[in-house]
């Protein structure tokens, strides 16, 4: 996260990799691990809303269930210290992936019980949002600082790829196979990326006790409360500058574009995957030329203008495809920047790496929770036009406010984001 430097992490004992450990795979290969939770997220975000819409569930209710299910992302830093104690982050990552698979399968079997579905999707997202800090805290100890933007980009790209492929294939598997067999195949495919873990060096067992892990978090939160620059950065991620939450709700309004269920699934899968991977991998190229902060706000502005441009053409299946692909390009580029900035702030030999990742990243989850609700209200009041105008309008307002807020501290932020700078907490 920009501006965090080493300030968020208190000095703690080093827990570097044991000498003689085998060499880690390249940063891009490590990033592929997020294809696992991306695949299950595709089912939760795209497939389940499709199935609910086919059952006649109102769009506002679908959006509310989806939005509230993301709530764990805003508070996962409270549970993340568990990932830094007791067992290795490798074990936690495997356990969380298995839990996500089981809860996703259960969600698919609760479509007729919406209250129970909301609870199970909430729990599934607890696993989803803790899985990423677990692997990020693990992998950040293996890489040099200048490799972390590459890891961040590939984490975003793999997550999008898993999300998109699952979105395209899941509905076809569920419709073309016996339902329970389709669910089983989806879960097995989603867990396949865990095979990467066999090639990643083991990390040493955590040196912090349960109490020692939570203690620094309490003090770090107090430090954030006193640091105006950190407040600015948390605000940047918490407001909808570059959230592009339409990627989570467009699948439920495919009928407004006269798009069939199969076409929605295909575009939500293949099209969104290609757009998302492109957006994630192009972000590091622009980071070499522009300060990440300016780039993040710029992505928000351009993306909002793109969203408004969707109001002009006739509503066709082609326009739906353009909307889904375009929104995913902008969202993935924004998340690649967020991942890179948070990973840079972690550094190596950080015993609370997972906690810090979750703490800083939590702010970026906040708008994912409330924006689907606001977009749903816009749709309820003004149809598709209201949906698009609410999403784009709030993004433009947020970008304007944040640009004004960062008018003075630009130089400090650019220095904090410099990948050539010393590791956070380095001595």
C-alpha positions as a LaTeX table, in Angstrom:
\begin{tabular}{lrrr}
\hline
Residue & $x$ (\AA) & $y$ (\AA) & $z$ (\AA) \\
\hline
Unk1 & 0.00 & 0.00 & 0.00 \\
Unk2 & 1.47 & 3.40 & $-0.86$ \\
Unk3 & 2.75 & 5.40 & 1.98 \\
Unk4 & 2.98 & 2.56 & 4.47 \\
Unk5 & 6.69 & 1.98 & 4.13 \\
Unk6 & 7.85 & 0.24 & 7.27 \\
Unk7 & 5.70 & 2.34 & 9.55 \\
Unk8 & 2.85 & $-0.11$ & 9.92 \\
Unk9 & 5.00 & $-3.00$ & 11.07 \\
Unk10 & 6.60 & $-2.95$ & 14.49 \\
Unk11 & 10.07 & $-4.42$ & 14.85 \\
Unk12 & 9.81 & $-8.17$ & 15.30 \\
Unk13 & 12.22 & $-11.10$ & 15.03 \\
Unk14 & 13.22 & $-12.17$ & 11.55 \\
Unk15 & 11.79 & $-15.40$ & 10.23 \\
Unk16 & 13.59 & $-15.80$ & 6.92 \\
Unk17 & 13.71 & $-19.06$ & 5.03 \\
Unk18 & 15.96 & $-21.72$ & 6.41 \\
Unk19 & 19.31 & $-21.99$ & 4.71 \\
Unk20 & 19.49 & $-24.66$ & 2.06 \\
Unk21 & 15.82 & $-24.38$ & 1.16 \\
Unk22 & 15.04 & $-25.11$ & $-2.48$ \\
Unk23 & 14.66 & $-22.19$ & $-4.84$ \\
Unk24 & 11.19 & $-20.67$ & $-5.11$ \\
Unk25 & 9.35 & $-20.70$ & $-8.43$ \\
Unk26 & 9.36 & $-17.38$ & $-10.32$ \\
Unk27 & 7.00 & $-14.64$ & $-9.16$ \\
Unk28 & 4.57 & $-15.17$ & $-12.04$ \\
Unk29 & 4.24 & $-18.88$ & $-11.17$ \\
Unk30 & 3.58 & $-18.14$ & $-7.50$ \\
Unk31 & 0.82 & $-15.76$ & $-8.53$ \\
Unk32 & $-1.08$ & $-18.62$ & $-10.18$ \\
Unk33 & $-2.13$ & $-19.88$ & $-6.73$ \\
Unk34 & $-4.96$ & $-17.34$ & $-6.65$ \\
Unk35 & $-6.67$ & $-19.16$ & $-9.52$ \\
Unk36 & $-8.10$ & $-21.38$ & $-6.77$ \\
Unk37 & $-10.14$ & $-18.79$ & $-4.93$ \\
Unk38 & $-10.83$ & $-17.01$ & $-8.21$ \\
Unk39 & $-12.54$ & $-20.15$ & $-9.52$ \\
Unk40 & $-14.81$ & $-20.49$ & $-6.50$ \\
Unk41 & $-15.52$ & $-16.76$ & $-6.54$ \\
Unk42 & $-16.78$ & $-17.15$ & $-10.10$ \\
Unk43 & $-19.42$ & $-19.56$ & $-8.86$ \\
Unk44 & $-20.40$ & $-17.32$ & $-5.95$ \\
Unk45 & $-20.50$ & $-14.07$ & $-7.94$ \\
Unk46 & $-21.65$ & $-15.14$ & $-11.42$ \\
Unk47 & $-23.20$ & $-18.61$ & $-11.39$ \\
Unk48 & $-25.32$ & $-18.35$ & $-8.25$ \\
Unk49 & $-26.85$ & $-14.97$ & $-9.28$ \\
Unk50 & $-27.63$ & $-16.52$ & $-12.68$ \\
Unk51 & $-29.37$ & $-19.47$ & $-11.05$ \\
Unk52 & $-31.29$ & $-17.17$ & $-8.69$ \\
Unk53 & $-32.38$ & $-14.91$ & $-11.57$ \\
Unk54 & $-33.63$ & $-17.98$ & $-13.45$ \\
Unk55 & $-35.78$ & $-18.77$ & $-10.41$ \\
Unk56 & $-37.33$ & $-15.29$ & $-10.52$ \\
Unk57 & $-35.53$ & $-13.79$ & $-7.50$ \\
Unk58 & $-35.62$ & $-9.94$ & $-7.74$ \\
Unk59 & $-32.36$ & $-8.25$ & $-8.79$ \\
Unk60 & $-32.24$ & $-6.07$ & $-5.66$ \\
Unk61 & $-32.43$ & $-9.16$ & $-3.47$ \\
Unk62 & $-29.71$ & $-10.90$ & $-5.50$ \\
Unk63 & $-27.47$ & $-7.82$ & $-5.27$ \\
Unk64 & $-28.08$ & $-7.59$ & $-1.52$ \\
Unk65 & $-27.09$ & $-11.22$ & $-0.95$ \\
Unk66 & $-23.97$ & $-10.80$ & $-3.10$ \\
Unk67 & $-22.96$ & $-7.52$ & $-1.47$ \\
Unk68 & $-23.43$ & $-8.71$ & 2.10 \\
Unk69 & $-21.52$ & $-11.91$ & 1.37 \\
Unk70 & $-18.43$ & $-9.77$ & 0.72 \\
Unk71 & $-18.61$ & $-8.24$ & 4.21 \\
Unk72 & $-15.87$ & $-10.55$ & 5.62 \\
Unk73 & $-13.38$ & $-8.84$ & 3.34 \\
Unk74 & $-13.67$ & $-5.60$ & 5.27 \\
Unk75 & $-13.02$ & $-7.28$ & 8.62 \\
Unk76 & $-10.77$ & $-10.22$ & 7.78 \\
Unk77 & $-7.76$ & $-8.43$ & 9.29 \\
Unk78 & $-9.29$ & $-9.14$ & 12.71 \\
Unk79 & $-8.90$ & $-12.89$ & 12.10 \\
Unk80 & $-5.75$ & $-12.72$ & 9.95 \\
Unk81 & $-3.30$ & $-12.83$ & 12.93 \\
Unk82 & $-4.24$ & $-16.51$ & 13.23 \\
Unk83 & $-2.39$ & $-17.06$ & 9.94 \\
Unk84 & 0.88 & $-15.94$ & 11.55 \\
Unk85 & 0.82 & $-18.32$ & 14.53 \\
Unk86 & 0.58 & $-22.02$ & 15.31 \\
Unk87 & 0.72 & $-23.67$ & 11.88 \\
Unk88 & 2.51 & $-22.69$ & 8.70 \\
Unk89 & 0.76 & $-20.42$ & 6.20 \\
Unk90 & 0.96 & $-23.33$ & 3.75 \\
Unk91 & $-1.29$ & $-25.44$ & 6.01 \\
Unk92 & $-3.69$ & $-22.55$ & 6.55 \\
Unk93 & $-3.91$ & $-21.91$ & 2.79 \\
Unk94 & $-4.78$ & $-25.55$ & 2.07 \\
Unk95 & $-7.37$ & $-25.66$ & 4.87 \\
Unk96 & $-9.00$ & $-22.42$ & 3.69 \\
Unk97 & $-9.15$ & $-23.63$ & 0.09 \\
Unk98 & $-10.84$ & $-26.87$ & 1.17 \\
Unk99 & $-13.30$ & $-24.92$ & 3.32 \\
Unk100 & $-14.08$ & $-22.63$ & 0.38 \\
Unk101 & $-14.77$ & $-25.65$ & $-1.84$ \\
Unk102 & $-17.13$ & $-27.27$ & 0.67 \\
Unk103 & $-19.05$ & $-24.04$ & 1.35 \\
Unk104 & $-19.37$ & $-23.25$ & $-2.37$ \\
Unk105 & $-20.82$ & $-26.71$ & $-2.97$ \\
Unk106 & $-23.25$ & $-26.17$ & $-0.10$ \\
Unk107 & $-24.29$ & $-22.77$ & $-1.52$ \\
Unk108 & $-25.26$ & $-24.40$ & $-4.81$ \\
Unk109 & $-27.57$ & $-26.71$ & $-2.87$ \\
Unk110 & $-29.32$ & $-23.89$ & $-0.96$ \\
Unk111 & $-30.79$ & $-21.84$ & $-3.82$ \\
Unk112 & $-34.32$ & $-22.33$ & $-2.52$ \\
Unk113 & $-33.43$ & $-21.14$ & 1.00 \\
Unk114 & $-32.20$ & $-17.56$ & 0.60 \\
Unk115 & $-31.47$ & $-16.81$ & 4.30 \\
Unk116 & $-29.37$ & $-19.98$ & 4.61 \\
Unk117 & $-27.73$ & $-19.22$ & 1.27 \\
Unk118 & $-26.70$ & $-15.76$ & 2.48 \\
Unk119 & $-25.11$ & $-17.23$ & 5.62 \\
Unk120 & $-23.20$ & $-19.94$ & 3.75 \\
Unk121 & $-21.97$ & $-17.49$ & 1.09 \\
Unk122 & $-20.82$ & $-15.22$ & 3.93 \\
Unk123 & $-18.80$ & $-18.09$ & 5.44 \\
Unk124 & $-17.42$ & $-19.04$ & 2.02 \\
Unk125 & $-16.11$ & $-15.52$ & 1.63 \\
Unk126 & $-14.45$ & $-15.72$ & 5.06 \\
Unk127 & $-12.32$ & $-18.52$ & 3.57 \\
Unk128 & $-11.92$ & $-16.62$ & 0.30 \\
Unk129 & $-10.63$ & $-13.43$ & 1.92 \\
Unk130 & $-8.26$ & $-15.24$ & 4.32 \\
Unk131 & $-6.78$ & $-17.48$ & 1.62 \\
Unk132 & $-5.13$ & $-14.56$ & $-0.17$ \\
Unk133 & $-3.37$ & $-13.15$ & 2.95 \\
Unk134 & $-2.19$ & $-16.68$ & 3.76 \\
Unk135 & $-0.43$ & $-17.16$ & 0.43 \\
Unk136 & 0.65 & $-13.51$ & 0.17 \\
Unk137 & 2.28 & $-13.64$ & 3.60 \\
Unk138 & 4.02 & $-16.87$ & 2.58 \\
Unk139 & 5.16 & $-15.82$ & $-0.90$ \\
Unk140 & 6.27 & $-12.33$ & 0.17 \\
Unk141 & 9.02 & $-13.96$ & 2.24 \\
Unk142 & 10.43 & $-15.66$ & $-0.87$ \\
Unk143 & 10.83 & $-12.72$ & $-3.26$ \\
Unk144 & 12.94 & $-9.59$ & $-3.60$ \\
Unk145 & 11.14 & $-6.24$ & $-3.34$ \\
Unk146 & 11.41 & $-5.52$ & $-7.07$ \\
Unk147 & 9.66 & $-8.82$ & $-7.88$ \\
Unk148 & 6.58 & $-8.01$ & $-5.80$ \\
Unk149 & 4.79 & $-5.91$ & $-8.46$ \\
Unk150 & 5.13 & $-8.93$ & $-10.78$ \\
Unk151 & 3.68 & $-11.21$ & $-8.10$ \\
Unk152 & 0.86 & $-8.71$ & $-7.52$ \\
Unk153 & 0.04 & $-8.55$ & $-11.23$ \\
Unk154 & $-0.03$ & $-12.33$ & $-11.63$ \\
Unk155 & $-2.04$ & $-12.82$ & $-8.45$ \\
Unk156 & $-4.66$ & $-10.52$ & $-9.94$ \\
Unk157 & $-4.42$ & $-12.12$ & $-13.39$ \\
Unk158 & $-4.71$ & $-15.68$ & $-12.07$ \\
Unk159 & $-7.63$ & $-14.76$ & $-9.85$ \\
Unk160 & $-9.41$ & $-13.23$ & $-12.83$ \\
Unk161 & $-8.59$ & $-16.23$ & $-15.02$ \\
Unk162 & $-9.93$ & $-18.66$ & $-12.44$ \\
Unk163 & $-12.99$ & $-16.47$ & $-11.96$ \\
Unk164 & $-13.71$ & $-16.21$ & $-15.67$ \\
Unk165 & $-13.14$ & $-19.85$ & $-16.59$ \\
Unk166 & $-15.32$ & $-20.94$ & $-13.70$ \\
Unk167 & $-18.03$ & $-18.46$ & $-14.69$ \\
Unk168 & $-18.11$ & $-19.83$ & $-18.22$ \\
Unk169 & $-17.88$ & $-23.51$ & $-17.35$ \\
Unk170 & $-19.89$ & $-23.77$ & $-14.13$ \\
Unk171 & $-23.33$ & $-23.05$ & $-15.58$ \\
Unk172 & $-22.66$ & $-25.48$ & $-18.46$ \\
Unk173 & $-21.50$ & $-28.21$ & $-16.07$ \\
Unk174 & $-24.52$ & $-27.74$ & $-13.83$ \\
Unk175 & $-26.95$ & $-27.77$ & $-16.77$ \\
Unk176 & $-25.22$ & $-30.53$ & $-18.76$ \\
Unk177 & $-24.37$ & $-33.00$ & $-16.00$ \\
Unk178 & $-26.36$ & $-34.39$ & $-13.10$ \\
Unk179 & $-26.38$ & $-31.48$ & $-10.65$ \\
Unk180 & $-24.32$ & $-33.10$ & $-7.88$ \\
Unk181 & $-21.76$ & $-34.43$ & $-10.36$ \\
Unk182 & $-21.43$ & $-30.94$ & $-11.83$ \\
Unk183 & $-20.83$ & $-29.51$ & $-8.36$ \\
Unk184 & $-18.13$ & $-32.13$ & $-7.68$ \\
Unk185 & $-16.34$ & $-31.39$ & $-10.97$ \\
Unk186 & $-16.40$ & $-27.65$ & $-10.23$ \\
Unk187 & $-14.83$ & $-28.22$ & $-6.81$ \\
Unk188 & $-12.09$ & $-30.52$ & $-8.12$ \\
Unk189 & $-11.13$ & $-28.05$ & $-10.85$ \\
Unk190 & $-11.12$ & $-25.19$ & $-8.35$ \\
Unk191 & $-8.72$ & $-27.05$ & $-6.04$ \\
Unk192 & $-6.29$ & $-27.99$ & $-8.85$ \\
Unk193 & $-4.03$ & $-24.89$ & $-8.41$ \\
Unk194 & $-3.08$ & $-26.16$ & $-4.95$ \\
Unk195 & $-0.71$ & $-28.59$ & $-6.71$ \\
Unk196 & 1.63 & $-25.58$ & $-7.09$ \\
Unk197 & 2.34 & $-25.75$ & $-3.35$ \\
Unk198 & 4.43 & $-28.91$ & $-3.82$ \\
Unk199 & 7.05 & $-26.82$ & $-5.64$ \\
Unk200 & 7.16 & $-23.88$ & $-3.21$ \\
Unk201 & 9.75 & $-23.92$ & $-0.39$ \\
Unk202 & 8.42 & $-24.63$ & 3.08 \\
Unk203 & 8.56 & $-21.70$ & 5.45 \\
Unk204 & 9.77 & $-22.06$ & 9.05 \\
Unk205 & 7.12 & $-22.52$ & 11.71 \\
Unk206 & 5.85 & $-19.20$ & 13.13 \\
Unk207 & 7.88 & $-17.80$ & 16.03 \\
Unk208 & 5.05 & $-15.65$ & 17.41 \\
Unk209 & 2.61 & $-16.83$ & 20.03 \\
Unk210 & $-1.11$ & $-16.19$ & 19.60 \\
Unk211 & $-0.90$ & $-13.28$ & 22.04 \\
Unk212 & 2.24 & $-11.88$ & 20.38 \\
Unk213 & 0.55 & $-11.92$ & 16.99 \\
Unk214 & $-2.53$ & $-9.99$ & 18.07 \\
Unk215 & $-0.56$ & $-7.53$ & 20.20 \\
Unk216 & 1.23 & $-5.83$ & 17.27 \\
Unk217 & $-2.07$ & $-5.56$ & 15.38 \\
Unk218 & $-3.61$ & $-3.57$ & 18.23 \\
Unk219 & $-0.62$ & $-1.24$ & 18.37 \\
Unk220 & $-0.46$ & $-0.96$ & 14.57 \\
Unk221 & $-4.13$ & 0.03 & 14.42 \\
Unk222 & $-3.44$ & 2.72 & 17.02 \\
Unk223 & $-0.51$ & 3.94 & 14.93 \\
Unk224 & $-2.73$ & 4.15 & 11.84 \\
Unk225 & $-5.20$ & 6.25 & 13.80 \\
Unk226 & $-2.43$ & 8.80 & 14.39 \\
Unk227 & $-0.97$ & 8.80 & 10.87 \\
Unk228 & $-2.79$ & 11.18 & 8.53 \\
Unk229 & $-1.02$ & 9.81 & 5.46 \\
Unk230 & $-2.18$ & 6.26 & 6.24 \\
Unk231 & $-5.68$ & 7.65 & 6.78 \\
Unk232 & $-5.56$ & 9.15 & 3.29 \\
Unk233 & $-4.50$ & 5.87 & 1.72 \\
Unk234 & $-7.09$ & 3.83 & 3.59 \\
Unk235 & $-9.68$ & 6.36 & 2.44 \\
Unk236 & $-8.48$ & 6.01 & $-1.16$ \\
Unk237 & $-9.20$ & 2.29 & $-1.14$ \\
Unk238 & $-12.39$ & 2.54 & 0.94 \\
Unk239 & $-14.17$ & 4.93 & $-1.44$ \\
Unk240 & $-15.31$ & 3.67 & $-4.88$ \\
Unk241 & $-12.55$ & 5.29 & $-6.96$ \\
Unk242 & $-11.79$ & 2.14 & $-8.95$ \\
Unk243 & $-14.07$ & $-0.56$ & $-7.57$ \\
Unk244 & $-15.98$ & $-1.41$ & $-10.78$ \\
Unk245 & $-18.49$ & $-3.50$ & $-8.86$ \\
Unk246 & $-20.60$ & $-3.85$ & $-12.01$ \\
Unk247 & $-18.47$ & $-6.92$ & $-12.72$ \\
Unk248 & $-20.35$ & $-8.55$ & $-9.82$ \\
Unk249 & $-23.86$ & $-7.49$ & $-10.87$ \\
Unk250 & $-23.94$ & $-7.38$ & $-14.69$ \\
Unk251 & $-24.61$ & $-11.12$ & $-14.90$ \\
Unk252 & $-27.92$ & $-10.57$ & $-13.15$ \\
Unk253 & $-29.13$ & $-7.98$ & $-15.69$ \\
Unk254 & $-28.18$ & $-9.81$ & $-18.89$ \\
Unk255 & $-31.85$ & $-9.85$ & $-19.90$ \\
Unk256 & $-31.76$ & $-6.02$ & $-20.16$ \\
Unk257 & $-29.24$ & $-6.49$ & $-22.97$ \\
Unk258 & $-31.37$ & $-9.24$ & $-24.55$ \\
Unk259 & $-28.56$ & $-11.71$ & $-23.78$ \\
Unk260 & $-29.29$ & $-15.40$ & $-23.24$ \\
Unk261 & $-28.23$ & $-17.27$ & $-20.11$ \\
Unk262 & $-25.60$ & $-19.21$ & $-22.07$ \\
Unk263 & $-24.22$ & $-16.00$ & $-23.61$ \\
Unk264 & $-24.03$ & $-14.31$ & $-20.20$ \\
Unk265 & $-22.12$ & $-17.28$ & $-18.84$ \\
Unk266 & $-19.77$ & $-17.35$ & $-21.83$ \\
Unk267 & $-18.96$ & $-13.64$ & $-21.72$ \\
Unk268 & $-18.78$ & $-13.63$ & $-17.93$ \\
Unk269 & $-16.23$ & $-16.39$ & $-18.36$ \\
Unk270 & $-14.09$ & $-16.19$ & $-21.47$ \\
Unk271 & $-14.58$ & $-12.50$ & $-22.29$ \\
Unk272 & $-14.15$ & $-11.27$ & $-18.74$ \\
Unk273 & $-11.12$ & $-13.53$ & $-18.31$ \\
Unk274 & $-9.32$ & $-12.16$ & $-21.33$ \\
Unk275 & $-10.15$ & $-8.58$ & $-20.36$ \\
Unk276 & $-9.22$ & $-9.13$ & $-16.73$ \\
Unk277 & $-5.91$ & $-10.83$ & $-17.47$ \\
Unk278 & $-5.04$ & $-8.06$ & $-19.94$ \\
Unk279 & $-5.84$ & $-5.37$ & $-17.36$ \\
Unk280 & $-3.83$ & $-7.08$ & $-14.63$ \\
Unk281 & $-0.73$ & $-7.66$ & $-16.74$ \\
Unk282 & $-0.72$ & $-4.22$ & $-18.39$ \\
Unk283 & $-0.70$ & $-2.42$ & $-15.03$ \\
Unk284 & 3.02 & $-3.05$ & $-14.25$ \\
Unk285 & 3.95 & $-1.60$ & $-17.65$ \\
Unk286 & 2.30 & 1.72 & $-16.80$ \\
Unk287 & 3.73 & 1.67 & $-13.25$ \\
Unk288 & 7.17 & 2.15 & $-14.83$ \\
Unk289 & 5.98 & 5.44 & $-16.33$ \\
Unk290 & 3.47 & 6.89 & $-13.85$ \\
Unk291 & 3.25 & 7.10 & $-10.04$ \\
Unk292 & 0.95 & 4.27 & $-8.88$ \\
Unk293 & $-1.28$ & 6.69 & $-6.97$ \\
Unk294 & $-1.94$ & 8.83 & $-10.04$ \\
Unk295 & $-2.39$ & 5.70 & $-12.12$ \\
Unk296 & $-4.95$ & 4.27 & $-9.68$ \\
Unk297 & $-7.06$ & 7.44 & $-9.71$ \\
Unk298 & $-6.66$ & 7.73 & $-13.49$ \\
Unk299 & $-7.97$ & 4.19 & $-13.95$ \\
Unk300 & $-10.99$ & 5.14 & $-11.86$ \\
Unk301 & $-11.76$ & 8.20 & $-14.01$ \\
Unk302 & $-11.32$ & 6.44 & $-17.35$ \\
Unk303 & $-13.34$ & 3.46 & $-16.17$ \\
Unk304 & $-16.20$ & 5.68 & $-15.00$ \\
Unk305 & $-16.29$ & 7.45 & $-18.36$ \\
Unk306 & $-16.37$ & 4.06 & $-20.07$ \\
Unk307 & $-19.34$ & 3.06 & $-17.88$ \\
Unk308 & $-21.22$ & 6.24 & $-18.83$ \\
Unk309 & $-20.54$ & 5.58 & $-22.52$ \\
Unk310 & $-22.56$ & 2.36 & $-22.21$ \\
Unk311 & $-25.70$ & 4.51 & $-21.90$ \\
Unk312 & $-25.47$ & 5.65 & $-25.52$ \\
Unk313 & $-25.69$ & 2.55 & $-27.79$ \\
Unk314 & $-28.68$ & 0.26 & $-28.20$ \\
Unk315 & $-28.85$ & $-2.51$ & $-25.61$ \\
Unk316 & $-27.70$ & $-5.60$ & $-27.42$ \\
Unk317 & $-25.80$ & $-8.76$ & $-26.57$ \\
Unk318 & $-22.70$ & $-7.16$ & $-28.10$ \\
Unk319 & $-23.01$ & $-4.20$ & $-25.73$ \\
Unk320 & $-23.27$ & $-6.62$ & $-22.80$ \\
Unk321 & $-20.05$ & $-8.29$ & $-23.94$ \\
Unk322 & $-18.33$ & $-4.91$ & $-24.30$ \\
Unk323 & $-19.51$ & $-3.85$ & $-20.84$ \\
Unk324 & $-18.41$ & $-7.04$ & $-19.11$ \\
Unk325 & $-14.99$ & $-7.16$ & $-20.78$ \\
Unk326 & $-14.32$ & $-3.44$ & $-20.32$ \\
Unk327 & $-15.31$ & $-3.34$ & $-16.66$ \\
Unk328 & $-13.04$ & $-6.32$ & $-16.00$ \\
Unk329 & $-10.09$ & $-4.66$ & $-17.73$ \\
Unk330 & $-10.35$ & $-1.61$ & $-15.47$ \\
Unk331 & $-11.09$ & $-3.57$ & $-12.29$ \\
Unk332 & $-8.19$ & $-5.98$ & $-12.77$ \\
Unk333 & $-5.74$ & $-3.17$ & $-13.47$ \\
Unk334 & $-6.86$ & $-1.44$ & $-10.27$ \\
Unk335 & $-6.55$ & $-4.60$ & $-8.18$ \\
Unk336 & $-3.12$ & $-5.39$ & $-9.63$ \\
Unk337 & $-1.98$ & $-1.99$ & $-8.36$ \\
Unk338 & $-3.50$ & $-2.60$ & $-4.93$ \\
Unk339 & $-1.86$ & $-6.03$ & $-4.63$ \\
Unk340 & 1.52 & $-4.65$ & $-5.70$ \\
Unk341 & 1.41 & $-1.74$ & $-3.27$ \\
Unk342 & 0.38 & $-3.93$ & $-0.35$ \\
Unk343 & 3.06 & $-6.52$ & $-1.12$ \\
Unk344 & 5.72 & $-3.80$ & $-1.34$ \\
Unk345 & 4.75 & $-2.63$ & 2.13 \\
Unk346 & 5.19 & $-6.13$ & 3.59 \\
Unk347 & 8.79 & $-6.82$ & 2.62 \\
Unk348 & 10.70 & $-9.95$ & 3.62 \\
Unk349 & 11.34 & $-11.51$ & 7.04 \\
Unk350 & 8.06 & $-10.14$ & 8.31 \\
Unk351 & 6.53 & $-12.42$ & 10.99 \\
Unk352 & 3.12 & $-10.75$ & 10.71 \\
Unk353 & 3.08 & $-10.63$ & 6.91 \\
Unk354 & $-0.39$ & $-12.15$ & 6.53 \\
Unk355 & $-1.81$ & $-9.86$ & 9.19 \\
Unk356 & $-0.36$ & $-6.77$ & 7.52 \\
Unk357 & $-1.59$ & $-7.80$ & 4.08 \\
Unk358 & $-5.11$ & $-8.34$ & 5.40 \\
Unk359 & $-5.05$ & $-5.12$ & 7.43 \\
Unk360 & $-4.10$ & $-2.88$ & 4.51 \\
Unk361 & $-6.08$ & $-4.77$ & 1.88 \\
Unk362 & $-9.26$ & $-4.63$ & 3.99 \\
Unk363 & $-9.88$ & $-1.04$ & 2.93 \\
Unk364 & $-10.12$ & $-2.10$ & $-0.72$ \\
Unk365 & $-12.85$ & $-4.61$ & 0.16 \\
Unk366 & $-15.12$ & $-2.02$ & 1.78 \\
Unk367 & $-16.55$ & $-0.61$ & $-1.50$ \\
Unk368 & $-17.04$ & $-4.14$ & $-2.85$ \\
Unk369 & $-19.45$ & $-4.63$ & 0.05 \\
Unk370 & $-21.57$ & $-1.50$ & $-0.33$ \\
Unk371 & $-21.35$ & $-0.71$ & $-4.05$ \\
Unk372 & $-23.45$ & $-3.70$ & $-5.22$ \\
Unk373 & $-26.15$ & $-2.52$ & $-2.82$ \\
Unk374 & $-26.02$ & 1.04 & $-4.21$ \\
Unk375 & $-25.90$ & $-0.26$ & $-7.79$ \\
Unk376 & $-28.89$ & $-2.46$ & $-6.99$ \\
Unk377 & $-30.79$ & 0.55 & $-5.64$ \\
Unk378 & $-29.92$ & 2.45 & $-8.80$ \\
Unk379 & $-31.32$ & $-0.40$ & $-10.87$ \\
Unk380 & $-34.43$ & $-0.60$ & $-8.69$ \\
Unk381 & $-35.14$ & 3.12 & $-9.15$ \\
Unk382 & $-33.96$ & 3.73 & $-12.70$ \\
Unk383 & $-33.39$ & 0.38 & $-14.38$ \\
Unk384 & $-30.13$ & $-0.30$ & $-16.17$ \\
Unk385 & $-29.51$ & 3.42 & $-16.78$ \\
Unk386 & $-29.85$ & 4.11 & $-13.06$ \\
Unk387 & $-27.46$ & 1.26 & $-12.32$ \\
Unk388 & $-24.75$ & 2.58 & $-14.64$ \\
Unk389 & $-25.17$ & 6.22 & $-13.59$ \\
Unk390 & $-24.92$ & 5.44 & $-9.88$ \\
Unk391 & $-21.78$ & 3.36 & $-10.36$ \\
Unk392 & $-19.99$ & 5.83 & $-12.64$ \\
Unk393 & $-21.17$ & 8.95 & $-10.82$ \\
Unk394 & $-19.96$ & 7.79 & $-7.42$ \\
Unk395 & $-16.62$ & 6.77 & $-8.93$ \\
Unk396 & $-16.07$ & 10.19 & $-10.52$ \\
Unk397 & $-16.97$ & 11.97 & $-7.29$ \\
Unk398 & $-14.62$ & 9.73 & $-5.29$ \\
Unk399 & $-11.74$ & 10.23 & $-7.75$ \\
Unk400 & $-12.18$ & 14.01 & $-7.64$ \\
Unk401 & $-12.20$ & 14.10 & $-3.84$ \\
Unk402 & $-9.16$ & 11.82 & $-3.58$ \\
Unk403 & $-7.19$ & 13.80 & $-6.16$ \\
Unk404 & $-7.79$ & 16.95 & $-4.11$ \\
Unk405 & $-6.91$ & 15.12 & $-0.90$ \\
Unk406 & $-3.55$ & 14.03 & $-2.31$ \\
Unk407 & $-2.62$ & 17.38 & $-3.86$ \\
Unk408 & 0.10 & 18.11 & $-1.29$ \\
Unk409 & 1.55 & 14.68 & $-0.31$ \\
Unk410 & 2.32 & 13.46 & $-3.86$ \\
Unk411 & 6.12 & 13.33 & $-3.38$ \\
Unk412 & 5.94 & 11.39 & $-0.11$ \\
Unk413 & 3.62 & 8.86 & $-1.70$ \\
Unk414 & 5.86 & 8.36 & $-4.74$ \\
Unk415 & 8.88 & 7.74 & $-2.48$ \\
Unk416 & 6.93 & 5.16 & $-0.44$ \\
Unk417 & 5.99 & 3.29 & $-3.63$ \\
Unk418 & 9.57 & 3.10 & $-4.97$ \\
Unk419 & 10.45 & $-0.57$ & $-5.50$ \\
Unk420 & 14.17 & 0.29 & $-5.43$ \\
Unk421 & 13.88 & 1.55 & $-1.85$ \\
Unk422 & 15.05 & $-0.59$ & 1.10 \\
Unk423 & 12.75 & $-3.30$ & 2.41 \\
Unk424 & 10.22 & $-2.11$ & 5.00 \\
Unk425 & 11.67 & $-2.57$ & 8.41 \\
Unk426 & 15.13 & $-3.23$ & 7.01 \\
Unk427 & 18.05 & $-2.26$ & 9.12 \\
\hline
\end{tabular}
